[in-house]
Structures are given as structure tokens and as C-alpha cells.
Amino acid sequence: MSLRPSTDRFNHNRYSVRLISCTDNRAGGNRLDEMYTLNRVLDNDPFYVKITD
């Protein structure tokens, strides 16, 4: 099992991997959970994420 993300679909080969602290990981999970709750995203609901600068 590889820890690197698959690039087969787009073949851009542009990504980075870095360990983060438990505190930062927990905070990110809490923010993600808040987004799911505020937008009423349920298990298996499809949704899109628009990434901007």
C-alpha cells in the first residue's frame, strides 16, 4: 500500500506529502465536520469543493 496519492487519472505528478501534528489534524477534522454539518452533507452524499486562491 502506497502513502502517495494516485496520479493515474490526471498524471500531473504535482503533490506533496507532509506529516502534521495531532493538534492540527484534529482541528482540520473539526472544521471538516463543521462544513458537513452546516451544509447538511450526509454519508454517501455527493458534493463539490471549489478551491480558490
Beta strands, then each sheet from edge to edge (+ up, - down):
end
